[in-house]
Amino acid sequence: MNKHDIFVIGASLGGVEALSKIVSDLPADLPGTLFVVLHFPSNRESLLPQILTRVGKLPASHPQNETLIAPGHIYVAPPDYHMTLRGGKIRLDQGPKEHFTRPSANPLFRSAAQAYGSRVVGIVLTGGDSDGAQGLVAIKRGGGISVVQDPDEAQAPSMPKSGLFQDSPDYCLRLPDLARLIDQLSRGQEPDVPMLS
């Protein structure tokens, strides 16, 4: 099984609850790194890193520009900044909004696919638009794995449904299975959750 240690995650409405559930089920010794984009108003402070640190066993933070990527960490895009990956570092910028939002999942997903290819796992969770769907396509083209939350479980199913429509993802899973998939892929294990046929 190939190494998968870069997990990029996009979410919007209902995302705090979904992310909290996934993170609470991840082990403290996770070899992979999580990068999270949650749609958030640009004029408000995000407490998502504190929430994820509190509910889980992994540290979470808003990175600074040029932060070196460390394993076993959760990086959360700060409000009003796109987060991208390049050369082992995190880049933050205030480029054009995508899907009327900044941060957007698509820039993160595209940059991860370009920088890390088959090591990337893209995950689209609950949300009310189509952000992340194009990014999943880029990840699949780069040899990575694409995943969506089961729309029937999502508080807002539009984002995972868009991912299903545009990408034909490898997995469509409920939240407990998503955490297990992340753990297994990060350890190079064959996942015991069913792939989409």
Residue frames as a rotation matrix with the C-alpha (Angstrom) as fourth column:
MET 1
0.582 0.813 0.000 0.00
0.813 -0.582 0.000 0.00
0.000 0.000 -1.000 0.00
ASN 2
-0.086 -0.603 0.793 1.35
0.525 -0.704 -0.478 3.45
0.847 0.376 0.377 -0.91
LYS 3
-0.651 -0.203 -0.732 2.18
0.739 -0.389 -0.549 5.99
-0.173 -0.899 0.403 1.77
HIS 4
0.077 0.705 0.705 -0.66
0.508 -0.636 0.581 8.46
0.858 0.314 -0.407 2.38
ASP 5
-0.302 -0.300 -0.905 0.32
0.952 -0.136 -0.273 11.13
-0.041 -0.944 0.327 4.89
ILE 6
-0.993 0.046 -0.111 -1.24
-0.055 -0.996 0.076 14.34
-0.107 0.082 0.991 3.54
PHE 7
-0.365 0.931 0.003 -4.95
0.930 0.365 -0.040 14.64
-0.039 -0.012 -0.999 4.38
VAL 8
-0.995 0.083 0.049 -6.72
-0.076 -0.987 0.141 17.72
0.060 0.137 0.989 3.05
ILE 9
-0.467 0.859 -0.211 -10.24
0.873 0.410 -0.264 18.34
-0.140 -0.307 -0.941 4.30
GLY 10
-0.915 0.247 0.320 -12.91
-0.121 -0.923 0.366 20.82
0.386 0.296 0.874 3.21
ALA 11
-0.394 0.821 -0.412 -16.13
0.918 0.377 -0.125 21.62
0.052 -0.428 -0.902 5.06
SER 12
-0.699 0.272 0.662 -18.73
-0.132 -0.958 0.254 24.32
0.703 0.090 0.705 5.51
LEU 13
-0.006 0.780 0.626 -22.13
-0.908 -0.267 0.324 24.25
0.419 -0.566 0.710 7.26
GLY 14
0.924 0.369 0.103 -22.04
-0.369 0.783 0.500 21.56
0.104 -0.500 0.860 9.95
GLY 15
0.429 -0.833 -0.350 -18.28
-0.075 0.353 -0.933 21.23
0.900 0.426 0.089 9.58
VAL 16
-0.235 -0.536 0.811 -17.33
-0.867 -0.261 -0.424 21.94
0.439 -0.803 -0.403 13.20
GLU 17
0.406 0.477 0.780 -19.39
-0.791 0.611 0.038 19.00
-0.459 -0.632 0.625 14.41
ALA 18
0.979 -0.032 -0.201 -18.19
-0.100 0.786 -0.610 16.69
0.178 0.618 0.766 11.64
LEU 19
0.185 -0.982 0.027 -14.53
-0.295 -0.081 -0.952 17.59
0.937 0.168 -0.305 12.12
SER 20
-0.108 -0.188 0.976 -14.84
-0.987 -0.097 -0.128 17.23
0.118 -0.977 -0.175 15.89
LYS 21
0.772 0.459 0.439 -16.22
-0.508 0.861 -0.007 13.71
-0.381 -0.217 0.899 15.49
ILE 22
0.812 -0.522 -0.262 -13.43
0.068 0.531 -0.845 12.65
0.580 0.668 0.467 13.12
VAL 23
-0.026 -0.908 0.419 -10.64
-0.478 -0.357 -0.802 14.20
0.878 -0.221 -0.425 15.20
SER 24
0.194 0.152 0.969 -11.94
-0.978 0.102 0.180 12.73
-0.072 -0.983 0.168 18.45
ASP 25
0.915 0.221 0.338 -11.54
-0.207 0.975 -0.078 9.25
-0.347 0.002 0.938 16.95
LEU 26
0.644 -0.742 -0.185 -7.96
-0.154 0.112 -0.982 9.72
0.749 0.661 -0.042 15.69
PRO 27
0.707 -0.414 -0.573 -5.03
0.702 0.508 0.499 8.32
0.085 -0.755 0.650 17.72
ALA 28
0.822 -0.427 -0.376 -2.28
-0.152 -0.801 0.579 10.44
-0.549 -0.419 -0.724 19.26
ASP 29
-0.164 -0.964 0.207 0.39
-0.028 0.214 0.976 8.67
-0.986 0.155 -0.062 17.21
LEU 30
0.800 0.511 0.314 -1.16
0.306 0.102 -0.947 9.36
-0.516 0.854 -0.074 13.80
PRO 31
-0.174 -0.962 0.210 1.71
0.728 0.018 0.685 9.46
-0.663 0.273 0.697 11.26
GLY 32
-0.154 0.184 0.971 -0.15
0.916 -0.341 0.210 11.74
0.369 0.922 -0.116 8.85
THR 33
-0.870 -0.094 -0.483 -0.88
0.264 -0.918 -0.297 15.46
-0.416 -0.386 0.823 8.82
LEU 34
0.026 0.956 0.291 -4.32
0.983 0.028 -0.182 17.04
-0.182 0.291 -0.939 8.47
PHE 35
-0.974 -0.206 -0.093 -5.00
0.177 -0.950 0.257 20.34
-0.141 0.233 0.962 6.67
VAL 36
-0.246 0.966 -0.078 -8.48
0.910 0.203 -0.361 21.77
-0.333 -0.160 -0.929 7.23
VAL 37
-0.963 0.150 0.224 -10.44
-0.046 -0.911 0.410 24.43
0.265 0.385 0.884 5.40
LEU 38
-0.286 0.918 -0.276 -13.73
0.921 0.183 -0.345 25.45
-0.266 -0.353 -0.897 6.99
HIS 39
-0.237 0.284 0.929 -15.74
0.512 -0.776 0.368 28.26
0.826 0.563 0.039 5.41
PHE 40
-0.006 0.109 -0.994 -15.74
0.975 -0.220 -0.030 31.04
-0.222 -0.969 -0.105 7.97
PRO 41
0.895 0.373 0.246 -16.62
0.420 -0.889 -0.183 34.77
0.150 0.267 -0.952 8.02
SER 42
0.094 -0.947 0.307 -13.53
0.630 -0.182 -0.755 36.92
0.771 0.265 0.579 7.44
ASN 43
-0.137 -0.116 0.984 -14.41
-0.386 -0.909 -0.161 39.34
0.913 -0.401 0.079 10.23
ARG 44
0.797 0.424 0.430 -14.70
-0.561 0.256 0.788 36.80
0.224 -0.869 0.441 13.04
GLU 45
-0.276 -0.898 0.342 -12.14
-0.961 0.269 -0.067 34.94
-0.032 -0.347 -0.937 15.13
SER 46
0.396 0.352 -0.848 -11.99
-0.453 0.878 0.153 31.20
0.799 0.323 0.507 14.51
LEU 47
0.086 -0.304 0.949 -11.76
-0.971 0.190 0.149 28.97
-0.225 -0.934 -0.279 17.57
LEU 48
0.823 0.324 -0.466 -11.64
-0.474 0.844 -0.252 25.77
0.312 0.428 0.848 15.52
PRO 49
-0.089 -0.898 -0.431 -8.02
-0.245 0.440 -0.864 24.89
0.965 0.029 -0.260 16.44
GLN 50
-0.677 -0.134 0.724 -8.85
-0.725 -0.053 -0.687 25.13
0.130 -0.990 -0.061 20.14
ILE 51
0.373 0.894 0.249 -11.99
-0.898 0.415 -0.147 23.04
-0.235 -0.169 0.957 19.66
LEU 52
0.704 -0.110 -0.702 -10.15
-0.339 0.816 -0.468 20.30
0.624 0.568 0.537 17.75
THR 53
-0.449 -0.894 0.012 -7.28
-0.360 0.168 -0.918 20.26
0.818 -0.416 -0.397 20.24
ARG 54
-0.452 0.331 0.828 -9.75
-0.885 -0.054 -0.462 19.93
-0.108 -0.942 0.318 23.10
VAL 55
0.567 0.810 0.152 -11.82
-0.778 0.586 -0.224 17.10
-0.271 0.009 0.963 21.61
GLY 56
0.877 -0.239 -0.417 -8.94
-0.089 0.772 -0.629 15.09
0.472 0.589 0.656 20.16
LYS 57
0.744 -0.664 -0.075 -5.42
0.419 0.376 0.826 13.85
-0.521 -0.646 0.558 20.88
LEU 58
-0.023 -0.742 0.671 -3.62
0.992 -0.101 -0.078 15.80
0.126 0.663 0.738 18.14
PRO 59
-0.345 -0.131 -0.929 -2.50
0.409 -0.912 -0.023 19.44
-0.845 -0.388 0.369 18.37
ALA 60
0.225 0.467 0.855 -4.30
0.970 -0.191 -0.150 21.87
0.093 0.863 -0.496 16.08
SER 61
-0.185 -0.327 -0.927 -3.36
0.436 -0.873 0.221 25.43
-0.881 -0.363 0.304 15.14
HIS 62
0.966 0.259 -0.022 -3.68
0.124 -0.532 -0.838 28.22
-0.228 0.806 -0.545 12.62
PRO 63
0.195 -0.958 0.208 -0.35
0.949 0.238 0.206 28.19
-0.247 0.157 0.956 10.74
GLN 64
0.292 -0.260 -0.920 1.71
-0.182 -0.960 0.214 31.22
-0.939 0.105 -0.327 9.87
ASN 65
0.924 -0.079 -0.373 2.87
-0.374 0.003 -0.927 31.78
0.074 0.997 -0.027 6.31
GLU 66
0.138 -0.904 -0.404 5.88
-0.630 0.234 -0.740 29.55
0.764 0.357 -0.538 5.55
THR 67
0.309 0.017 0.951 5.16
-0.868 0.415 0.274 27.21
-0.390 -0.910 0.143 8.48
LEU 68
-0.673 -0.574 -0.467 7.09
-0.688 0.717 0.110 23.95
0.271 0.396 -0.877 8.10
ILE 69
0.379 0.865 -0.330 4.77
-0.690 0.501 0.523 20.95
0.617 0.029 0.786 7.89
ALA 70
-0.672 -0.544 0.503 5.02
-0.740 0.470 -0.481 18.58
0.026 -0.695 -0.719 10.85
PRO 71
-0.502 0.501 -0.705 3.49
0.024 0.823 0.568 15.08
0.865 0.268 -0.425 11.12
GLY 72
-0.382 0.427 -0.820 0.76
0.875 0.452 -0.172 14.36
0.296 -0.783 -0.546 13.65
HIS 73
-0.794 0.100 -0.600 -0.57
0.195 -0.893 -0.407 17.92
-0.576 -0.440 0.689 13.50
ILE 74
0.121 0.867 0.483 -3.81
0.979 -0.025 -0.201 19.56
-0.162 0.497 -0.852 12.35
TYR 75
-0.878 -0.394 -0.272 -3.44
0.323 -0.907 0.270 22.84
-0.353 0.150 0.924 10.46
VAL 76
0.139 0.989 0.050 -6.57
0.880 -0.100 -0.464 24.99
-0.454 0.109 -0.884 10.12
ALA 77
-0.407 -0.249 0.879 -6.76
0.743 -0.649 0.161 27.75
0.531 0.719 0.449 7.51
PRO 78
-0.685 0.158 -0.711 -7.21
0.480 -0.637 -0.603 31.10
-0.548 -0.755 0.360 9.26
PRO 79
0.408 0.913 -0.013 -10.20
0.632 -0.293 -0.717 33.28
-0.659 0.284 -0.697 8.32
ASP 80
0.876 0.115 -0.469 -9.82
-0.209 -0.785 -0.584 35.23
-0.435 0.609 -0.663 5.05
TYR 81
-0.111 -0.944 -0.310 -6.72
-0.900 -0.037 0.435 33.30
-0.422 0.327 -0.845 3.93
HIS 82
0.821 0.162 -0.547 -6.36
-0.427 0.811 -0.400 30.52
0.379 0.562 0.736 1.40
MET 83
0.274 -0.738 0.616 -4.01
-0.634 0.344 0.693 27.81
-0.723 -0.580 -0.374 2.64
THR 84
0.853 -0.079 -0.516 -1.82
-0.410 0.511 -0.756 26.00
0.323 0.856 0.403 0.11
LEU 85
0.674 -0.621 0.401 1.10
0.022 0.560 0.828 23.56
-0.739 -0.549 0.391 0.32
ARG 86
0.884 -0.463 -0.065 4.46
-0.081 -0.015 -0.997 23.78
0.460 0.886 -0.051 -1.43
GLY 87
0.069 -0.998 -0.014 7.99
-0.191 0.001 -0.982 22.61
0.979 0.071 -0.190 -0.71
GLY 88
-0.309 -0.178 -0.934 7.23
0.731 0.584 -0.353 21.18
0.609 -0.792 -0.050 2.73
LYS 89
-0.954 -0.024 -0.297 5.70
0.214 -0.751 -0.625 24.46
-0.208 -0.660 0.722 3.86
ILE 90
0.050 0.999 0.016 2.27
0.953 -0.043 -0.301 26.02
-0.300 0.030 -0.953 4.28
ARG 91
-0.917 -0.263 0.301 1.53
0.360 -0.870 0.336 29.15
0.174 0.416 0.892 2.29
LEU 92
-0.043 0.901 -0.432 -1.17
0.784 -0.238 -0.574 31.65
-0.619 -0.363 -0.696 3.19
ASP 93
-0.955 -0.243 0.171 -2.53
0.296 -0.732 0.613 34.22
-0.023 0.637 0.771 0.75
GLN 94
-0.235 0.891 -0.389 -5.51
0.103 -0.375 -0.921 36.46
-0.967 -0.256 -0.004 0.15
GLY 95
-0.993 -0.113 0.034 -6.00
0.031 0.025 0.999 35.54
-0.114 0.993 -0.022 -3.50
PRO 96
-0.534 0.840 -0.099 -9.40
-0.709 -0.382 0.593 35.72
0.460 0.387 0.799 -5.19
LYS 97
-0.271 0.554 0.787 -12.30
-0.682 0.467 -0.563 34.03
-0.679 -0.690 0.251 -3.45
GLU 98
-0.845 0.132 -0.518 -13.49
-0.315 0.660 0.682 30.72
0.432 0.739 -0.516 -4.85
HIS 99
-0.273 0.866 -0.419 -17.13
0.670 0.484 0.563 29.76
0.690 -0.127 -0.712 -4.48
PHE 100
0.397 0.441 0.805 -17.54
-0.063 -0.862 0.503 33.17
0.916 -0.250 -0.314 -2.82
THR 101
1.000 -0.017 0.007 -15.31
-0.005 0.106 0.994 32.17
-0.018 -0.994 0.106 0.06
ARG 102
0.103 -0.994 -0.033 -11.78
-0.116 0.021 -0.993 32.55
0.988 0.106 -0.113 1.36
PRO 103
-0.645 -0.759 0.090 -10.48
-0.570 0.556 0.604 30.15
-0.509 0.339 -0.792 2.59
SER 104
0.511 0.702 -0.496 -11.67
-0.859 0.410 -0.306 27.70
-0.011 0.582 0.813 -0.03
ALA 105
0.494 -0.284 0.822 -10.95
-0.160 0.899 0.407 23.98
-0.854 -0.333 0.399 -0.19
ASN 106
0.961 -0.028 0.274 -10.10
0.266 0.355 -0.896 23.91
-0.072 0.935 0.349 -3.90
PRO 107
0.573 -0.814 0.093 -6.79
-0.618 -0.504 -0.603 25.87
0.538 0.288 -0.792 -3.68
LEU 108
0.083 -0.515 0.853 -5.63
-0.883 0.359 0.302 23.62
-0.462 -0.779 -0.425 -0.85
PHE 109
0.595 0.224 0.772 -6.61
-0.006 0.962 -0.275 20.45
-0.804 0.159 0.573 -2.70
ARG 110
0.975 -0.219 0.045 -4.99
0.042 -0.021 -0.999 21.53
0.220 0.975 -0.012 -5.98
SER 111
0.357 -0.897 0.259 -1.74
-0.847 -0.428 -0.315 22.55
0.394 -0.107 -0.913 -4.32
ALA 112
0.149 -0.265 0.953 -1.56
-0.681 0.671 0.293 19.31
-0.717 -0.692 -0.080 -2.34
ALA 113
0.839 0.208 0.502 -2.09
0.181 0.765 -0.618 17.26
-0.513 0.609 0.605 -5.50
GLN 114
0.833 -0.553 0.024 0.66
-0.197 -0.337 -0.920 19.17
0.517 0.762 -0.390 -7.29
ALA 115
0.166 -0.831 0.531 3.13
-0.940 -0.296 -0.168 18.99
0.297 -0.471 -0.831 -4.40
TYR 116
-0.397 -0.316 0.862 2.49
-0.773 0.621 -0.129 15.48
-0.494 -0.718 -0.491 -3.05
GLY 117
-0.490 0.127 -0.862 0.72
-0.732 0.477 0.486 13.46
0.474 0.869 -0.141 -5.76
SER 118
-0.016 0.514 -0.858 -0.21
-0.052 0.856 0.514 9.96
0.999 0.053 0.013 -4.65
ARG 119
-0.815 -0.329 -0.478 0.46
0.441 0.182 -0.879 10.75
0.376 -0.927 -0.004 -0.98
VAL 120
-0.860 0.465 0.210 -2.67
-0.507 -0.827 -0.245 12.93
0.059 -0.317 0.947 -0.80
VAL 121
-0.560 0.820 -0.118 -6.10
0.822 0.568 0.049 12.00
0.108 -0.070 -0.992 0.49
GLY 122
-0.889 0.329 0.318 -8.79
-0.280 -0.941 0.191 14.61
0.362 0.081 0.928 -0.20
ILE 123
-0.611 0.693 -0.383 -11.92
0.792 0.524 -0.315 14.62
-0.017 -0.496 -0.868 1.96
VAL 124
-0.726 0.490 0.482 -15.07
-0.258 -0.844 0.470 16.68
0.638 0.217 0.739 1.41
LEU 125
-0.801 0.452 -0.392 -17.45
0.570 0.380 -0.728 16.95
-0.180 -0.807 -0.562 4.35
THR 126
0.147 0.983 -0.107 -20.80
0.953 -0.170 -0.253 18.60
-0.267 -0.064 -0.962 4.95
GLY 127
-0.687 -0.328 -0.648 -21.41
0.211 -0.944 0.253 21.98
-0.695 0.037 0.718 3.33
GLY 128
0.212 0.972 -0.099 -23.86
0.311 -0.163 -0.937 24.01
-0.927 0.168 -0.336 1.30
ASP 129
0.514 -0.016 -0.857 -22.10
-0.734 -0.525 -0.431 24.55
-0.443 0.851 -0.281 -2.02
SER 130
0.989 -0.130 -0.072 -19.75
0.061 0.799 -0.598 22.70
0.135 0.587 0.798 -4.41
ASP 131
0.402 -0.899 0.175 -16.36
-0.894 -0.427 -0.137 23.71
0.198 -0.102 -0.975 -2.99
GLY 132
-0.103 -0.583 0.806 -13.85
-0.668 0.640 0.379 20.87
-0.737 -0.499 -0.456 -3.00
ALA 133
0.712 0.452 0.538 -15.32
0.030 0.745 -0.667 18.95
-0.702 0.491 0.516 -5.93
GLN 134
0.885 -0.436 -0.166 -12.83
-0.272 -0.191 -0.943 20.31
0.379 0.880 -0.287 -8.46
GLY 135
0.090 -0.883 0.461 -10.03
-0.994 -0.111 -0.019 19.80
0.068 -0.456 -0.887 -5.98
LEU 136
0.268 0.068 0.961 -10.96
-0.371 0.928 0.038 16.14
-0.889 -0.367 0.274 -5.61
VAL 137
0.991 0.078 0.107 -10.63
0.074 0.348 -0.935 15.75
-0.110 0.934 0.339 -9.38
ALA 138
0.496 -0.868 0.025 -7.09
-0.684 -0.408 -0.605 17.17
0.536 0.283 -0.796 -9.20
ILE 139
-0.015 -0.484 0.875 -6.20
-0.897 0.393 0.202 14.79
-0.442 -0.782 -0.440 -6.38
LYS 140
0.627 0.299 0.720 -7.45
-0.021 0.930 -0.368 11.77
-0.779 0.216 0.589 -8.31
ARG 141
0.957 -0.284 -0.054 -5.53
-0.078 -0.076 -0.994 12.88
0.278 0.956 -0.095 -11.41
GLY 142
0.218 -0.925 0.310 -2.39
-0.881 -0.323 -0.345 13.15
0.419 -0.198 -0.886 -9.27
GLY 143
-0.273 -0.309 -0.911 -2.76
-0.102 0.951 -0.292 9.56
0.956 0.013 -0.292 -8.10
GLY 144
-0.896 -0.040 0.442 -4.25
-0.434 -0.129 -0.892 10.38
0.092 -0.991 0.098 -4.69
ILE 145
-0.668 0.691 -0.276 -7.41
0.713 0.701 0.031 9.15
0.214 -0.176 -0.961 -3.00
SER 146
-0.738 0.499 0.455 -10.70
-0.426 -0.867 0.258 11.07
0.524 -0.004 0.852 -2.92
VAL 147
-0.696 0.471 -0.542 -13.32
0.703 0.599 -0.384 10.72
0.144 -0.648 -0.748 -0.21
VAL 148
-0.495 0.596 0.633 -16.70
-0.398 -0.802 0.445 12.28
0.772 -0.032 0.634 0.56
GLN 149
-0.860 0.358 0.364 -18.86
-0.305 0.211 -0.929 12.13
-0.409 -0.910 -0.073 3.64
ASP 150
-0.653 0.720 0.234 -22.05
0.757 0.604 0.251 10.17
0.040 0.341 -0.939 3.13
PRO 151
-0.800 0.341 0.493 -24.53
-0.147 -0.909 0.391 12.90
0.582 0.240 0.777 2.06
ASP 152
0.181 0.928 -0.326 -27.32
0.213 0.287 0.934 11.15
0.960 -0.238 -0.146 3.96
GLU 153
0.205 -0.199 -0.958 -25.39
0.972 0.155 0.175 11.84
0.114 -0.968 0.225 7.18
ALA 154
-0.731 -0.648 0.213 -24.24
0.638 -0.760 -0.123 15.37
0.241 0.046 0.969 6.33
GLN 155
-0.259 0.616 -0.744 -26.01
0.519 -0.561 -0.645 18.36
-0.815 -0.553 -0.174 7.87
ALA 156
0.419 0.303 -0.856 -25.68
-0.570 -0.647 -0.507 20.11
-0.707 0.700 -0.098 4.48
PRO 157
0.370 -0.239 0.898 -25.26
0.329 0.937 0.114 17.52
-0.869 0.253 0.426 1.71
SER 158
0.962 0.131 -0.238 -24.42
-0.164 -0.418 -0.894 19.80
-0.216 0.899 -0.381 -1.26
MET 159
0.223 -0.957 -0.186 -20.62
-0.958 -0.250 0.140 19.64
-0.181 0.147 -0.972 -0.95
PRO 160
-0.476 -0.427 0.769 -20.37
-0.318 0.898 0.303 15.84
-0.820 -0.100 -0.563 -0.70
LYS 161
0.472 0.699 0.537 -23.03
0.339 0.419 -0.843 15.42
-0.814 0.580 -0.039 -3.41
SER 162
0.829 -0.237 -0.507 -21.03
-0.536 -0.599 -0.595 17.70
-0.163 0.765 -0.623 -5.71
GLY 163
-0.229 -0.956 0.183 -17.96
-0.874 0.285 0.394 15.61
-0.429 -0.070 -0.901 -5.00
LEU 164
-0.191 0.255 0.948 -19.88
0.124 0.964 -0.234 12.46
-0.974 0.073 -0.216 -5.90
PHE 165
0.790 0.609 0.073 -21.17
0.173 -0.107 -0.979 14.02
-0.589 0.786 -0.190 -9.11
GLN 166
0.769 -0.491 -0.410 -17.90
-0.639 -0.596 -0.486 15.51
-0.005 0.636 -0.772 -10.38
ASP 167
-0.045 -0.990 0.133 -15.28
-0.999 0.047 0.016 13.08
-0.022 -0.132 -0.991 -9.17
SER 168
0.688 0.279 -0.670 -16.53
-0.258 0.957 0.133 9.50
0.678 0.081 0.730 -8.71
PRO 169
0.128 -0.714 0.689 -14.61
-0.967 -0.244 -0.074 9.36
0.221 -0.657 -0.721 -5.42
ASP 170
-0.567 -0.473 -0.675 -12.96
-0.322 0.881 -0.347 6.25
0.759 0.020 -0.651 -4.04
TYR 171
-0.725 0.285 -0.627 -14.93
0.665 0.527 -0.530 6.30
0.179 -0.801 -0.572 -0.79
CYS 172
-0.240 0.712 0.660 -18.28
-0.389 -0.694 0.606 7.64
0.889 -0.111 0.444 0.47
LEU 173
-0.449 -0.180 -0.875 -18.28
0.570 0.697 -0.436 7.13
0.688 -0.695 -0.211 4.23
ARG 174
0.779 0.623 0.077 -19.92
0.247 -0.417 0.875 8.03
0.576 -0.662 -0.479 7.50
LEU 175
0.565 -0.577 0.590 -17.83
-0.661 -0.744 -0.095 9.90
0.494 -0.337 -0.802 10.07
PRO 176
0.591 -0.407 0.697 -16.63
-0.501 0.492 0.712 6.96
-0.632 -0.770 0.087 12.23
ASP 177
0.694 -0.328 0.641 -15.42
0.603 0.751 -0.268 5.17
-0.394 0.573 0.719 9.09
LEU 178
0.806 -0.411 0.426 -13.66
0.033 -0.688 -0.725 8.33
0.591 0.599 -0.540 7.91
ALA 179
0.540 -0.623 0.566 -11.52
-0.837 -0.326 0.440 8.45
-0.089 -0.711 -0.698 11.04
ARG 180
0.517 -0.327 0.791 -10.64
-0.023 0.919 0.394 4.77
-0.856 -0.222 0.467 10.64
LEU 181
0.828 -0.189 0.528 -9.76
0.559 0.184 -0.809 5.29
0.056 0.965 0.258 6.98
ILE 182
0.729 -0.580 0.363 -7.42
-0.475 -0.811 -0.342 8.19
0.493 0.077 -0.867 7.82
ASP 183
0.424 -0.572 0.702 -5.64
-0.737 0.232 0.635 6.12
-0.526 -0.787 -0.323 10.45
GLN 184
0.568 -0.166 0.806 -5.27
0.291 0.957 -0.008 3.07
-0.770 0.239 0.592 8.24
LEU 185
0.863 -0.240 0.445 -4.07
0.410 -0.181 -0.894 4.96
0.295 0.954 -0.058 5.16
SER 186
0.685 -0.625 0.375 -1.56
-0.664 -0.747 -0.032 6.95
0.301 -0.227 -0.926 7.18
ARG 187
0.227 -0.590 0.775 -0.02
-0.636 0.513 0.576 3.67
-0.738 -0.623 -0.259 8.38
GLY 188
-0.497 -0.425 -0.756 0.11
-0.867 0.279 0.412 2.11
0.036 0.861 -0.508 4.94
GLN 189
-0.716 0.320 0.620 -2.54
-0.018 0.879 -0.476 -0.45
-0.698 -0.352 -0.624 5.88
GLU 190
-0.842 0.531 0.096 -5.18
0.228 0.189 0.955 -1.82
0.489 0.826 -0.280 3.54
PRO 191
-0.673 0.614 0.412 -8.42
-0.739 -0.584 -0.336 -0.07
0.034 -0.531 0.847 4.57
ASP 192
-0.908 0.416 0.046 -11.21
0.403 0.898 -0.178 -2.29
-0.116 -0.143 -0.983 5.88
VAL 193
-0.142 0.877 -0.460 -13.94
-0.121 -0.476 -0.871 0.14
-0.982 -0.068 0.174 4.77
PRO 194
0.147 0.238 0.960 -15.63
0.783 0.566 -0.259 -0.54
-0.605 0.790 -0.103 1.40
MET 195
-0.855 -0.387 -0.346 -14.62
0.045 -0.719 0.694 1.42
-0.517 0.578 0.632 -1.70
LEU 196
0.174 0.896 -0.409 -17.29
-0.537 -0.262 -0.802 2.74
-0.825 0.359 0.435 -4.02
SER 197
-0.250 -0.222 0.942 -17.87
0.526 0.786 0.325 0.43
-0.813 0.577 -0.080 -6.95
